[in-house]
Amino acid sequence: MKAIARTVLVTTLATVLGAGVFWRGTDGFTAFTAEAARRADILRSPRALPATVLEDQDGRVFSLDDYRGRLLAVEFIYTRCTTICRSLGVAFKQLRDRLPPDALGRDVALLSISFDPARDDPPSLKAYGRSHGADGEHWRIARVSDTAQLEALLAAFGIVVIADKFGEFEHNAAIHLVGRDGRLAEIADLDAPDRFADRLREAL
């Protein structure tokens, strides 16, 4: 009987401890995936972003800090992508079209960042932007040439990029909101650009 009682006690303790670990790891059972946990964490504690130098489709060099004081919508793409990146481009165009024209550039901007700088030179970025209606001013397409800076930026945004044997990439996709203070403040689904646009309009 003592052996049975001991077994029951150990099993109960393991269950309780396991539930506690799962509760903490899933943000109180609300985040059952790494992506959901990432989004919950950002909403709870907006994340500082590393200093990053970018080059846009016209060869102009700029910094993420240049956007401080404005709201910034960010997506991560590579221009040869024919699947999810196209969906991101369509979502960004819908987002741009729902924003007040007088707010674009002044209060809010859009930025598509390539994580494949070796192939995505300015002409490739420009062609991608042209295909989605990016004007190069209010909506810029850019790359981060410095490998260390790119890796730090992807890590800060929680972007996972995995190269396949065909030279393509698997990656998570979302629309990211960087606040006026330069911190990553929110992550939204790419299939809900209207809700994201409404969120931006409320914050203007």
C-alpha positions as CSV (number, residue, x, y, z in Angstrom):
1,M,0.0,0.0,0.0
2,K,2.8,2.3,0.9
3,A,4.4,1.7,-2.6
4,I,1.1,2.5,-4.3
5,A,0.6,5.7,-2.2
6,R,4.1,6.8,-3.0
7,T,3.5,6.2,-6.8
8,V,0.2,8.2,-6.6
9,L,2.0,11.0,-4.8
10,V,4.9,11.2,-7.3
11,T,2.5,11.0,-10.2
12,T,0.3,13.8,-8.7
13,L,3.4,16.0,-8.1
14,A,4.7,15.5,-11.6
15,T,1.3,16.4,-13.1
16,V,1.0,19.5,-11.0
17,L,4.6,20.6,-11.8
18,G,4.0,19.8,-15.4
19,A,0.9,21.9,-15.5
20,G,2.7,24.7,-13.8
21,V,5.5,24.7,-16.4
22,F,2.9,24.5,-19.2
23,W,1.0,27.4,-17.7
24,R,4.1,29.6,-17.6
25,G,5.3,28.5,-21.0
26,T,2.0,29.2,-22.7
27,D,1.2,32.5,-21.0
28,G,-1.4,31.1,-18.7
29,F,-2.7,28.5,-21.3
30,T,-3.4,31.4,-23.8
31,A,-0.4,30.8,-26.1
32,F,-0.2,27.3,-27.4
33,T,2.3,28.1,-30.2
34,A,5.6,30.0,-30.4
35,E,4.0,32.5,-32.7
36,A,1.1,33.2,-30.2
37,A,3.6,33.5,-27.4
38,R,5.7,35.9,-29.4
39,R,2.7,38.1,-30.1
40,A,1.5,38.1,-26.5
41,D,4.9,38.9,-25.2
42,I,5.2,42.0,-27.6
43,L,1.8,43.3,-26.5
44,R,2.7,43.0,-22.9
45,S,6.2,44.5,-23.3
46,P,7.0,46.4,-26.5
47,R,10.5,45.5,-27.7
48,A,13.4,47.8,-28.4
49,L,14.9,47.3,-31.9
50,P,18.6,47.3,-32.7
51,A,20.3,50.1,-34.6
52,T,19.9,49.1,-38.3
53,V,21.1,50.6,-41.5
54,L,19.1,49.8,-44.6
55,E,19.3,50.4,-48.4
56,D,16.1,51.0,-50.3
57,Q,15.0,50.3,-53.9
58,D,16.5,53.6,-55.1
59,G,19.9,52.9,-53.4
60,R,19.3,55.3,-50.6
61,V,20.7,54.5,-47.2
62,F,18.6,55.1,-44.1
63,S,18.1,54.0,-40.6
64,L,15.1,52.6,-38.6
65,D,15.6,55.5,-36.3
66,D,14.6,57.8,-39.1
67,Y,11.0,56.7,-38.5
68,R,10.9,57.7,-34.8
69,G,7.9,59.9,-34.1
70,R,5.8,58.0,-36.7
71,L,4.0,54.7,-36.8
72,L,5.7,52.1,-38.9
73,A,4.2,49.0,-40.4
74,V,6.9,46.4,-41.2
75,E,6.9,43.2,-43.2
76,F,9.7,40.8,-44.0
77,I,10.0,39.3,-47.5
78,Y,12.3,38.1,-50.3
79,T,11.6,39.3,-53.8
80,R,11.7,35.9,-55.5
81,C,9.0,34.4,-53.3
82,T,5.9,33.5,-55.2
83,T,3.7,32.4,-52.3
84,I,3.4,34.0,-48.9
85,C,5.4,37.2,-49.8
86,R,2.9,37.9,-52.5
87,S,0.2,37.7,-49.9
88,L,2.2,40.1,-47.7
89,G,2.5,42.5,-50.6
90,V,-1.2,42.4,-51.3
91,A,-2.0,42.9,-47.6
92,F,0.4,45.9,-47.4
93,K,-1.3,47.4,-50.5
94,Q,-4.7,47.0,-48.8
95,L,-3.3,48.5,-45.6
96,R,-1.9,51.5,-47.5
97,D,-5.2,52.1,-49.4
98,R,-7.2,52.2,-46.1
99,L,-5.0,54.8,-44.5
100,P,-5.8,58.5,-44.8
101,P,-3.7,59.9,-47.7
102,D,-2.6,62.9,-45.7
103,A,-1.3,60.7,-42.9
104,L,1.0,58.6,-45.1
105,G,4.6,59.7,-44.8
106,R,3.7,62.3,-42.1
107,D,2.3,60.1,-39.4
108,V,2.6,56.6,-40.7
109,A,4.9,54.7,-43.1
110,L,5.2,51.2,-44.6
111,L,8.5,49.3,-44.9
112,S,9.1,45.9,-46.6
113,I,12.5,44.4,-45.5
114,S,14.2,41.7,-47.5
115,F,16.1,39.0,-45.5
116,D,17.9,37.9,-48.8
117,P,20.2,40.9,-49.4
118,A,22.7,38.9,-51.5
119,R,20.0,38.4,-54.2
120,D,17.7,41.4,-53.5
121,D,19.7,44.3,-54.9
122,P,18.0,47.7,-55.5
123,P,16.7,46.8,-59.0
124,S,15.1,43.6,-57.6
125,L,13.6,45.6,-54.7
126,K,12.3,48.2,-57.1
127,A,10.7,45.5,-59.3
128,Y,9.0,44.0,-56.3
129,G,7.8,47.4,-55.1
130,R,6.5,48.2,-58.6
131,S,4.5,45.0,-58.7
132,H,2.8,45.8,-55.5
133,G,2.3,49.5,-56.0
134,A,4.9,50.8,-53.5
135,D,5.8,54.4,-54.2
136,G,9.3,54.3,-52.7
137,E,8.5,57.1,-50.3
138,H,5.6,56.3,-48.0
139,W,6.1,52.6,-48.7
140,R,9.8,51.6,-49.1
141,I,11.3,48.2,-50.1
142,A,14.7,47.7,-48.5
143,R,17.5,45.4,-47.5
144,V,20.0,45.1,-44.7
145,S,23.4,44.5,-46.2
146,D,25.2,43.9,-43.0
147,T,24.8,40.3,-41.9
148,A,25.2,40.9,-38.2
149,Q,22.6,43.7,-38.3
150,L,20.2,41.6,-40.3
151,E,20.4,38.7,-37.9
152,A,19.9,41.0,-34.9
153,L,16.9,42.6,-36.6
154,L,15.3,39.3,-37.4
155,A,15.8,38.1,-33.9
156,A,14.3,41.2,-32.4
157,F,11.2,40.8,-34.6
158,G,11.1,37.1,-34.0
159,I,11.4,36.2,-37.7
160,V,12.5,32.7,-38.4
161,V,14.1,32.1,-41.9
162,I,15.0,28.6,-43.1
163,A,16.7,28.1,-46.4
164,D,15.7,25.0,-48.4
165,K,17.7,23.0,-51.0
166,F,16.1,24.9,-53.9
167,G,17.4,28.3,-52.8
168,E,14.0,29.4,-51.4
169,F,13.1,30.1,-47.8
170,E,10.5,29.0,-45.3
171,H,9.6,31.9,-43.0
172,N,6.9,33.1,-40.6
173,A,4.9,36.0,-41.9
174,A,3.0,38.8,-40.2
175,I,2.5,42.6,-40.2
176,H,4.4,44.3,-37.4
177,L,3.7,47.7,-35.8
178,V,6.6,49.8,-34.6
179,G,5.4,52.6,-32.4
180,R,6.5,56.2,-32.4
181,D,9.1,55.4,-29.8
182,G,10.8,52.9,-32.1
183,R,9.7,49.8,-30.3
184,L,8.0,46.8,-31.7
185,A,4.5,47.1,-30.3
186,E,2.2,44.7,-32.0
187,I,2.1,41.7,-34.4
188,A,-0.9,41.0,-36.6
189,D,-2.0,38.4,-39.1
190,L,-1.3,39.2,-42.7
191,D,-4.9,38.2,-43.6
192,A,-6.3,40.9,-41.5
193,P,-5.0,44.2,-43.0
194,D,-8.3,46.0,-42.5
195,R,-8.2,45.5,-38.8
196,F,-4.5,46.5,-38.7
197,A,-5.4,49.7,-40.7
198,D,-8.2,50.5,-38.2
199,R,-5.7,50.0,-35.4
200,L,-3.3,52.5,-37.1
201,R,-6.2,55.0,-37.7
202,E,-7.1,54.9,-34.0
203,A,-3.5,55.7,-33.1
204,L,-3.1,58.6,-35.5
